[in-house]
Amino acid sequence: MHGKGRGCQVKRGCHKKDLVSSKLKIILIRSKKMKSVKFLNHLMIIVGAVFLFTVIWSVSSAEDGAKKISSPEVYTQWEAFGRYVSSVSVEMIEKAGTRPEKENLIVLTNAGYAEVKGMATQAALDGISGSTGVTRGKNTLVEIHSAPWAPLWFAVYDKASGFCAYLETDGVKAADQPGRSGNISGDVFSVKSVERIDAAYLYKHSKAFEKKLAGRVFGNNTFRVVSIANAVAENAPAYVVRAFEFHDHFCPGVISGILMAEYVKKHFSPENANFFVHSVQPWCKEDALMVLLNATPGKRGYALSYPSEADLAQRVPEARNAATIVYRQDRETKIWEGKTLAFEWADQPCLKVHKGLLGKLYADLWYLQHMQTPEAFVQVLKTFTLPEGVSPKDWAAPGIDPLEKLGLLR
């Protein structure tokens, strides 16, 4: 009995220990759960705070970035920069020759296209226009098309003396300049040069200029500056300037497109009509045709085909030089008419003397004197009418050669 009693006591004691142990485990589990909950709560608070800070910082940064790119302060900065460029350029020309008169100045620049650390630079146009007197209306402020990442550059040409000051900007240094022209640092330009570039002078000193050209006297823009400055000085019409602004230089190739567009305007009346252009032998002319006829791929008014040598060999002799097909749709009848055009290059004896850049310059200025007679260079190979219900886009579809449709292939 006594043994049994002690056994029962032992069992009862064990049972109590088990109960205590279980209760302790429950308490520990609950404690851990409470700590976990508290930890999670703290963690959520921290994560939420970090997220809120990130959102606020992002919005603030975006606002600061927007202010940096397009704020009044940015306008003030680049307008002042344009005035500074004017002052430096005039001083450079004066030291090289004589002080230029405002009525003789022509300014070429890619300001407005080029960006500096994401900042728009078109305000420089206002600064340089206000200081030099050049304007779009007088055709003396020429805006040259460029990529946004291209270096910002300016060329100020005095057509009276023939001297041109060229300034190419160091983007890193220019971005940090203050908005007052008097406080801009003189080392803001990576290229700074002045040269005489009028055509008559260059023809007489061609060898010396070729050496300077090899030394990148105007950075990578020498041909752009020389060709355009001389053309504008020779009173190039506004439509010619618009074409080579977009093309970013003035060359015989873009001239052929200008003359084609002039031929179309004179002999294929655009009144009450829509145009569609299909180039069957693309070159620089495309840029001029798009600008001057307002026919572009984006408006579904322009198509290109790049023929191989084998494709060209398949053309009949009279269509060997076929370059462009211009279609015109009557807005009332909806019928499309077309003309297949070729360009006949003029024989210019002086090109045997002047080579390279100077040869192109000579050709540019020669053609510029013949803008009123496009029919002297543009040849019509075939005039036709599309079948009812057929559009130029049908003939521009993949795998279709419009010249085959016109019977101009072998």
MARMAR-790229 format. One line per 8 residues: number of its first residue (from 1); their letters; for each residue x, y, z of C-alpha. Coordinates in Angstrom, 3 decimals. Last residue first. Layout:
<rs>
NUM> a> X Y Z  ...
</rs>
This chain:
<rs>
410> rllglkel> 13.571 43.699 -119.619  12.154 46.126 -117.083  10.424 49.434 -117.820  6.995 47.956 -118.540  5.258 50.233 -116.035  4.332 47.357 -113.712  7.957 46.231 -113.889  9.040 49.732 -112.904
402> pdigpaaw> 6.726 49.518 -109.906  8.769 46.604 -108.528  6.672 44.477 -106.166  8.214 42.094 -103.640  7.104 44.097 -100.622  4.288 46.590 -101.387  5.144 49.868 -103.137  2.825 49.230 -106.095
394> dkpsvgep> -0.155 48.794 -103.777  0.978 51.874 -101.850  0.692 53.865 -105.082  -3.071 53.163 -105.092  -5.231 50.935 -107.302  -9.018 51.311 -107.226  -9.198 52.648 -110.767  -6.108 51.660 -112.740
386> ltftklvq> -3.092 53.967 -112.186  -2.458 56.715 -114.740  0.830 57.156 -116.605  3.663 59.521 -117.559  7.044 57.983 -118.403  10.711 58.931 -118.459  10.311 62.565 -117.427  13.765 64.182 -117.232
378> vfaeptqm> 14.798 66.681 -114.575  17.953 68.675 -115.280  17.014 71.501 -117.668  13.405 71.178 -116.479  14.525 72.570 -113.118  15.099 76.024 -114.646  14.567 78.560 -111.840  17.064 76.860 -109.536
370> hqlywlda> 19.889 77.469 -111.988  22.190 79.809 -110.028  22.117 77.442 -107.053  23.321 74.704 -109.390  26.629 76.534 -109.805  26.918 77.292 -106.088  26.532 73.638 -105.131  28.791 72.410 -107.928
362> ylkgllgk> 31.626 74.716 -106.785  31.137 73.628 -103.185  31.199 69.962 -104.209  34.472 70.487 -106.035  35.839 72.408 -103.060  35.043 69.501 -100.741  36.760 66.921 -102.919  38.164 68.098 -106.231
354> hvklcpqd> 38.357 71.417 -108.034  40.050 71.323 -111.439  38.050 68.618 -113.227  34.958 69.945 -111.462  35.546 73.196 -113.337  34.400 71.520 -116.551  30.821 71.134 -115.268  28.706 68.631 -117.205
346> awefaltk> 25.233 68.817 -115.686  23.728 65.813 -113.930  20.538 64.508 -115.525  17.977 63.466 -112.928  15.348 60.845 -113.715  11.601 60.973 -113.159  8.699 58.529 -113.498  5.474 60.533 -113.507
338> gewikter> 2.203 59.348 -112.008  -1.545 59.964 -112.029  -3.831 58.629 -109.296  -7.631 58.824 -109.578  -9.576 59.870 -106.481  -11.989 61.790 -108.793  -12.392 64.711 -106.393  -9.092 64.767 -104.519
330> dqryvita> -7.097 64.195 -107.706  -4.203 61.994 -106.647  -0.636 62.817 -107.681  2.113 60.220 -107.892  5.839 60.986 -108.123  8.127 58.149 -109.175  11.791 58.738 -108.434  15.209 57.735 -109.729
322> anraepvr> 15.024 56.160 -113.180  18.580 56.318 -114.504  18.518 52.970 -116.356  14.973 53.623 -117.529  15.838 54.384 -121.170  18.160 51.371 -121.275  15.512 48.875 -120.058  15.982 47.933 -116.421
314> qaldaesp> 17.128 44.428 -115.515  20.722 45.555 -114.909  19.470 47.876 -112.162  17.971 44.920 -110.316  21.227 42.950 -110.598  23.150 45.932 -109.254  20.781 45.907 -106.295  17.795 48.233 -106.026
306> yslaygrk> 16.929 49.956 -102.735  13.215 50.735 -102.797  11.774 53.627 -100.813  8.241 54.796 -100.063  6.730 58.154 -99.113  3.219 59.475 -98.446  2.086 57.342 -95.565  2.046 60.361 -93.230
298> gptanllv> 4.975 58.908 -91.263  6.651 57.915 -94.517  6.734 61.587 -95.543  5.332 63.766 -98.328  5.480 67.446 -97.399  6.483 68.229 -101.006  9.425 70.474 -100.003  10.547 68.641 -96.865
290> mladekcw> 10.101 65.075 -98.108  11.558 65.895 -101.528  14.613 67.585 -100.000  15.393 64.669 -97.689  14.927 62.159 -100.501  17.420 63.930 -102.776  20.320 62.639 -100.668  20.141 59.233 -102.391
282> pqvshvff> 17.485 56.637 -103.184  17.025 54.858 -106.540  13.401 53.665 -106.880  12.075 56.492 -104.715  8.307 56.372 -104.390  6.592 59.690 -103.690  2.885 60.104 -102.940  1.248 63.487 -103.426
274> nanepsfh> -2.309 64.645 -102.731  -4.160 67.017 -105.035  -6.382 70.112 -105.140  -3.407 72.193 -106.273  -0.159 70.195 -106.439  0.400 70.999 -110.122  2.654 68.552 -111.902  4.720 70.884 -114.097
266> kkvyeaml> 5.802 73.780 -111.879  5.539 72.237 -108.405  6.875 68.916 -109.681  9.856 70.600 -111.337  10.618 72.510 -108.145  10.540 69.251 -106.161  12.913 67.660 -108.662  15.244 70.674 -108.421
258> igsivgpc> 15.305 70.420 -104.627  15.950 66.691 -104.832  18.880 67.217 -107.202  20.220 69.896 -104.839  20.267 67.318 -102.007  22.767 65.246 -103.958  24.829 68.244 -105.079  25.597 69.018 -101.411
250> fhdhfefa> 24.436 71.452 -98.748  24.616 70.092 -95.202  22.302 69.035 -92.344  19.715 67.337 -94.634  17.022 69.163 -92.641  18.786 72.507 -92.905  19.603 71.635 -96.521  15.932 71.528 -97.483
242> rvvyapan> 14.783 74.546 -95.479  17.631 76.594 -97.000  16.549 75.689 -100.532  12.959 76.648 -99.729  14.148 79.998 -98.334  15.948 80.918 -101.550  19.791 80.920 -101.505  20.982 84.505 -101.365
234> eavanais> 24.640 83.895 -102.325  25.634 84.477 -98.679  23.192 81.676 -97.794  25.000 79.327 -100.192  28.442 80.349 -98.939  27.512 79.743 -95.303  25.856 76.426 -96.174  28.796 74.885 -98.037
226> vvrftnng> 31.559 76.093 -95.702  29.725 75.304 -92.460  28.520 71.849 -93.380  31.831 70.946 -95.042  33.774 71.934 -91.926  31.415 70.365 -89.401  33.500 67.552 -87.909  35.604 70.017 -85.924
218> fvrgalkk> 35.803 73.353 -87.716  39.571 73.313 -88.406  39.515 69.518 -88.500  43.285 69.299 -89.213  42.667 67.642 -92.581  40.577 70.662 -93.522  43.470 72.931 -92.698  45.639 71.050 -95.166
210> efakshky> 42.892 71.181 -97.809  42.646 74.925 -97.200  46.287 75.496 -98.054  45.911 73.486 -101.248  42.724 75.309 -102.319  44.000 78.852 -101.898  42.548 80.486 -105.007  39.330 78.428 -104.944
202> lyaadire> 39.054 79.049 -101.205  39.197 82.826 -101.637  36.444 82.854 -104.258  34.297 80.532 -102.131  34.347 82.598 -98.948  35.952 80.575 -96.134  38.348 82.812 -94.214  39.090 81.091 -90.953
194> vskvsfvd> 38.391 81.545 -87.233  38.808 78.837 -84.608  37.548 77.642 -81.226  37.046 73.931 -80.602  36.448 72.488 -77.093  34.676 75.662 -75.978  33.824 76.399 -72.313  37.396 77.517 -71.667
186> gsingsrg> 36.425 81.204 -71.732  34.301 80.892 -68.609  30.874 82.500 -68.561  30.495 85.326 -66.013  29.734 88.172 -68.395  27.121 86.109 -70.233  25.009 85.734 -67.109  23.013 82.562 -66.514
178> pqdaakvg> 25.880 80.687 -64.903  27.829 77.927 -66.716  27.650 74.380 -65.368  26.182 72.754 -68.469  28.781 74.443 -70.670  31.682 72.719 -68.893  30.298 69.219 -69.423  29.071 69.945 -72.946
170> dtelyacf> 32.358 71.352 -74.258  30.932 73.594 -76.939  32.117 74.052 -80.504  32.798 77.607 -81.626  33.537 78.581 -85.227  34.249 82.131 -86.343  33.921 82.692 -90.099  35.793 85.256 -92.162
162> gsakdyva> 34.647 86.080 -95.700  35.117 89.818 -95.159  31.673 90.977 -96.284  29.913 87.631 -95.747  30.746 87.670 -92.061  30.018 84.153 -90.839  29.191 83.105 -87.266  29.404 79.329 -86.802
154> fwlpawpa> 27.954 77.783 -83.630  28.211 74.301 -82.114  26.514 72.046 -79.563  28.142 68.610 -79.641  25.843 65.863 -80.999  23.767 63.981 -78.404  20.446 65.447 -79.567  21.166 64.354 -83.168
146> shievltn> 21.481 67.163 -85.683  19.441 69.431 -87.974  21.042 72.779 -88.714  19.147 75.913 -87.769  20.146 78.797 -90.065  19.707 82.350 -88.798  20.326 84.643 -91.796  17.187 83.841 -93.768
138> kgrtvgts> 15.872 87.360 -93.115  12.722 85.932 -91.525  14.702 83.398 -89.516  16.674 86.169 -87.891  20.237 87.517 -87.505  20.495 90.795 -85.578  23.792 89.862 -83.914  22.964 90.273 -80.223
130> gsigdlaa> 19.225 89.510 -80.231  19.670 86.606 -82.618  22.505 85.110 -80.550  20.512 85.226 -77.344  17.262 84.081 -78.902  18.958 81.133 -80.592  20.695 80.237 -77.311  17.204 79.670 -75.902
122> qtamgkve> 17.059 76.618 -78.171  19.442 74.679 -75.925  17.205 72.073 -74.295  18.816 70.525 -71.235  19.307 66.763 -70.996  22.983 67.077 -70.076  23.480 69.430 -73.027  21.012 68.884 -75.858
114> aygantlv> 21.625 69.485 -79.570  18.530 70.133 -81.688  17.623 73.593 -80.424  21.149 74.844 -81.045  22.489 73.126 -84.166  24.038 76.360 -85.393  24.664 78.550 -88.435  24.737 82.333 -88.091
106> ilnekepr> 24.979 84.803 -90.966  26.300 88.333 -90.431  26.496 91.081 -93.059  23.672 93.261 -91.729  25.298 93.209 -88.287  28.479 94.882 -89.519  31.701 92.960 -88.955  34.767 94.447 -87.229
98> tgakeime> 37.652 93.951 -89.607  39.998 91.062 -90.334  41.190 88.280 -88.046  40.941 90.271 -84.795  37.484 91.538 -85.769  36.340 88.015 -86.678  37.387 86.697 -83.242  35.733 89.632 -81.429
90> vsvssvyr> 32.497 89.063 -83.356  32.593 85.396 -82.395  33.244 86.018 -78.679  30.387 88.511 -78.369  27.920 86.380 -80.295  28.820 83.251 -78.310  28.265 85.203 -75.078  24.843 86.324 -76.250
82> gfaewqty> 23.924 82.713 -77.019  25.185 81.633 -73.580  22.991 84.273 -71.956  19.970 82.789 -73.724  21.215 79.394 -72.587  21.286 80.238 -68.876  18.129 82.332 -68.901  16.174 79.543 -70.592
74> vepssikk> 17.515 77.045 -68.059  16.469 79.317 -65.200  13.007 79.651 -66.724  12.710 75.867 -66.303  12.852 73.303 -69.084  15.549 70.725 -68.401  16.673 71.622 -64.884  13.131 72.256 -63.717
66> agdeassv> 12.072 68.880 -65.081  15.025 67.239 -63.351  14.205 68.983 -60.052  10.595 67.841 -60.382  11.728 64.303 -61.169  14.140 64.387 -58.232  11.399 65.583 -55.881  9.017 62.931 -57.131
58> swivtflf> 11.691 60.274 -56.712  12.697 61.513 -53.253  9.073 61.556 -52.062  8.475 58.065 -53.435  11.715 56.740 -51.926  10.949 58.310 -48.532  7.492 56.745 -48.532  8.953 53.349 -49.427
50> vagviiml> 11.592 53.620 -46.682  8.957 54.631 -44.135  6.678 51.795 -45.174  9.523 49.290 -44.946  10.421 50.564 -41.456  6.804 50.443 -40.253  6.346 47.000 -41.758  9.499 45.789 -39.977
42> hnlfkvsk> 8.327 47.195 -36.664  4.988 45.438 -37.056  6.737 42.261 -38.125  8.975 42.433 -35.075  5.973 43.093 -32.808  4.168 40.157 -34.373  7.246 37.988 -34.058  7.712 39.080 -30.435
34> mkksrili> 4.094 38.264 -29.739  4.471 34.898 -31.460  7.644 34.224 -29.530  5.900 35.141 -26.303  2.938 32.971 -27.213  5.288 30.101 -27.955  7.188 30.709 -24.726  3.954 30.880 -22.691
26> iklkssvl> 2.682 27.727 -24.346  5.980 25.990 -23.666  5.913 27.165 -20.058  2.343 25.876 -19.687  3.413 22.529 -21.112  6.377 22.341 -18.753  4.186 23.218 -15.783  1.675 20.573 -16.774
18> dkkhcgrk> 4.415 18.019 -17.297  5.915 18.857 -13.902  2.487 18.425 -12.322  2.089 15.045 -14.001  5.514 14.030 -12.850  4.577 14.912 -9.276  1.304 12.948 -9.586  3.222 9.996 -10.930
10> vqcgrgkg> 5.683 10.218 -8.083  2.847 10.532 -5.574  1.080 7.563 -7.111  4.236 5.555 -6.865  4.654 6.597 -3.279  1.148 5.449 -2.508  1.662 2.143 -4.258  4.682 1.538 -2.200
2> hm> 2.775 2.263 1.010  0.000 0.000 0.000
</rs>
